[in-house]
């Protein structure tokens, strides 16, 4: 794989403005991956905090990218970012599971275009149950910080900007969220409209890799609540 990446990275451009290459076109897939790799490595490093594990994540991203043969992708970079984020989060979560006995909500895996209708329904059900638990247990601000950090690997600096918090406070929101989820004894009423809106935003973010709408939904929920409930 490395030899082929090097050859394509030196200058081959196989994308065309008049066609839609598929990932099954190995030269096209490799060229896209080579250009995206430095940014993907930064994302993986930021999430897992370990250079060797980040390299492993990127290698697995390449294998997943190759494995999606025959698929037409309109935004390859977004898909690669989403795959990388999810794989890196899996690495972090695996470490947590080795150290902690408590379970945390699962957020959606990268969409599999070959998944059966039953698998798609099961994935959506998992997301719905996870979001329900978050809304029953966490304050809107804790929920926003937790989803951005654990669900999509945001750095604390970015979370602080989105939620208008200090970095220390952003970290505290995530810590408190984990503690409350571990206890799971804070049941709150859930607004049906807000619940459905957040489920759809999480699923859309996992599908497309575009997190702008999810950010806006989380911020709107946090800003709309009384100050004592944030």
Legacy VTK file of the C-alpha trace (Angstrom):
# vtk DataFile Version 3.0
C-alpha trace
ASCII
DATASET POLYDATA
POINTS 230 float
0.000 0.000 0.000
2.783 2.489 0.936
4.544 2.035 -2.453
1.347 2.629 -4.343
0.540 5.678 -2.203
3.959 7.143 -2.920
3.614 6.694 -6.667
0.214 8.325 -6.821
1.198 11.041 -4.356
3.997 12.184 -6.693
1.629 13.541 -9.230
-1.163 11.342 -10.527
-4.543 13.032 -10.518
-7.280 10.736 -11.754
-10.384 12.690 -10.795
-12.428 14.053 -13.649
-14.849 16.961 -13.874
-17.033 14.995 -16.234
-17.342 11.723 -14.340
-17.902 10.456 -10.838
-15.114 7.965 -10.004
-15.875 5.329 -7.443
-13.719 4.219 -4.545
-13.279 1.010 -6.529
-10.946 2.974 -8.850
-7.782 2.299 -6.813
-5.707 5.111 -8.348
-8.459 7.628 -7.650
-9.010 6.313 -4.109
-5.283 6.361 -3.360
-4.822 9.868 -4.733
-7.648 11.198 -2.568
-6.292 9.423 0.500
-2.718 10.679 -0.003
-3.909 14.291 -0.139
-6.149 13.885 2.896
-3.736 11.844 5.022
-1.877 14.686 6.831
-5.142 16.206 8.015
-6.523 12.812 9.000
-3.409 12.070 11.037
-3.817 15.343 12.932
-7.429 14.452 13.728
-6.474 10.976 14.946
-3.575 12.328 17.014
-5.791 14.933 18.641
-8.348 12.327 19.689
-6.185 9.378 20.792
-3.220 11.408 22.045
-0.705 8.780 20.940
1.330 8.874 17.721
1.508 5.085 17.274
-2.206 4.589 17.864
-2.949 7.493 15.518
-0.937 5.757 12.774
-2.920 2.573 13.408
-6.132 4.544 13.038
-4.987 5.966 9.702
-4.025 2.504 8.453
-7.458 1.200 9.377
-9.045 4.233 7.706
-7.216 3.304 4.501
-8.521 -0.260 4.719
-12.086 0.940 5.301
-11.709 3.379 2.406
-10.542 0.584 0.124
-13.288 -1.701 1.402
-16.035 0.625 0.190
-15.371 -0.488 -3.400
-17.804 0.528 -6.097
-19.313 3.378 -4.110
-19.661 6.859 -5.627
-18.713 9.521 -3.083
-19.602 13.165 -3.602
-17.443 14.428 -0.701
-14.506 12.034 -0.187
-12.705 14.208 2.363
-15.784 14.419 4.575
-16.206 10.652 4.443
-12.547 10.069 5.288
-12.757 12.493 8.217
-15.852 10.735 9.540
-14.227 7.290 9.257
-11.106 8.579 11.036
-13.052 10.220 13.850
-15.149 7.128 14.487
-12.131 4.783 14.466
-10.162 7.075 16.785
-13.097 7.334 19.181
-13.351 3.541 19.166
-9.708 3.382 20.267
-10.368 5.825 23.118
-13.550 4.048 24.146
-11.743 0.707 24.182
-9.237 2.185 26.605
-12.005 3.535 28.793
-13.779 0.176 28.808
-10.585 -1.466 30.014
-10.362 1.037 32.881
-14.019 1.582 33.736
-16.892 -0.731 34.496
-19.617 1.784 33.637
-21.143 1.895 30.162
-21.476 5.051 28.123
-23.942 5.640 25.280
-22.888 4.442 21.849
-23.055 7.002 19.087
-23.460 5.881 15.459
-20.798 4.041 13.528
-19.915 5.129 10.009
-22.778 4.350 7.666
-22.385 1.083 5.750
-23.918 1.421 2.293
-24.268 -2.368 2.055
-26.049 -2.726 5.397
-29.343 -4.584 5.419
-32.542 -2.730 6.341
-32.500 -4.633 9.628
-28.965 -3.410 10.418
-29.895 0.179 9.562
-32.958 -0.027 11.825
-30.850 -1.484 14.639
-28.294 1.324 14.287
-31.003 3.963 14.445
-32.568 2.287 17.470
-29.191 2.337 19.229
-28.787 6.051 18.540
-32.311 6.792 19.706
-31.745 4.972 22.996
-28.376 6.687 23.532
-29.834 10.152 22.889
-32.772 9.415 25.189
-30.374 8.470 27.992
-28.364 11.655 27.442
-31.484 13.805 27.568
-32.845 12.039 30.655
-29.561 12.290 32.538
-27.572 15.382 31.496
-28.138 19.107 31.461
-28.226 20.597 27.927
-24.729 22.037 28.297
-23.299 18.792 29.666
-25.011 16.952 26.838
-23.585 19.283 24.206
-20.041 19.038 25.574
-20.279 15.251 25.955
-21.612 14.632 22.429
-19.013 16.896 20.820
-16.138 15.434 22.827
-16.955 11.741 23.092
-19.199 11.361 20.073
-17.178 13.329 17.518
-13.745 13.914 19.040
-13.818 17.696 19.330
-10.859 19.261 21.176
-11.768 21.122 24.357
-10.682 24.416 22.835
-13.265 24.108 20.070
-15.970 22.995 22.530
-15.271 26.056 24.649
-15.713 28.307 21.604
-18.978 26.686 20.549
-20.529 26.732 24.032
-18.950 30.061 25.102
-17.115 28.489 28.029
-13.575 28.508 29.292
-11.544 25.439 28.349
-11.482 24.414 32.016
-15.264 24.681 32.183
-15.649 22.665 28.976
-13.569 19.886 30.521
-15.654 20.095 33.680
-18.891 19.728 31.715
-17.629 16.509 30.116
-16.384 15.148 33.443
-19.704 15.863 35.127
-21.541 14.257 32.207
-19.528 11.041 32.594
-20.135 11.007 36.330
-23.889 11.456 35.949
-24.072 8.799 33.252
-22.154 6.385 35.474
-24.654 6.927 38.302
-27.638 7.019 35.923
-29.921 8.292 38.664
-30.992 11.667 37.327
-34.126 11.046 35.293
-35.489 14.186 33.665
-38.547 14.716 31.465
-37.704 14.718 27.760
-39.259 17.071 25.238
-40.347 14.945 22.263
-39.587 17.616 19.645
-36.109 18.342 21.027
-35.417 14.612 21.294
-36.322 13.888 17.677
-34.360 16.928 16.477
-31.197 15.769 18.260
-31.533 12.161 17.042
-31.818 13.358 13.445
-28.885 15.753 13.861
-26.618 13.025 15.279
-27.518 10.559 12.531
-27.034 13.197 9.819
-23.622 14.165 11.233
-22.494 10.529 11.247
-23.717 10.038 7.679
-22.283 13.158 6.077
-19.358 14.190 8.257
-20.809 17.721 8.307
-21.229 18.667 11.966
-22.455 22.242 11.480
-26.125 21.396 11.961
-25.419 19.212 14.987
-23.471 22.065 16.588
-26.359 24.468 16.032
-28.891 22.032 17.534
-26.764 21.433 20.635
-26.097 25.143 21.148
-29.768 26.053 20.655
-30.815 23.506 23.280
-28.202 24.763 25.745
-29.067 28.430 25.210
-32.829 27.904 25.427
-32.752 26.408 28.930
-32.871 28.362 32.204
-29.432 29.206 33.532
-29.750 26.850 36.526
-30.359 23.875 34.212
-27.334 24.407 32.001
LINES 1 231
230 0 1 2 3 4 5 6 7 8 9 10 11 12 13 14 15 16 17 18 19 20 21 22 23 24 25 26 27 28 29 30 31 32 33 34 35 36 37 38 39 40 41 42 43 44 45 46 47 48 49 50 51 52 53 54 55 56 57 58 59 60 61 62 63 64 65 66 67 68 69 70 71 72 73 74 75 76 77 78 79 80 81 82 83 84 85 86 87 88 89 90 91 92 93 94 95 96 97 98 99 100 101 102 103 104 105 106 107 108 109 110 111 112 113 114 115 116 117 118 119 120 121 122 123 124 125 126 127 128 129 130 131 132 133 134 135 136 137 138 139 140 141 142 143 144 145 146 147 148 149 150 151 152 153 154 155 156 157 158 159 160 161 162 163 164 165 166 167 168 169 170 171 172 173 174 175 176 177 178 179 180 181 182 183 184 185 186 187 188 189 190 191 192 193 194 195 196 197 198 199 200 201 202 203 204 205 206 207 208 209 210 211 212 213 214 215 216 217 218 219 220 221 222 223 224 225 226 227 228 229
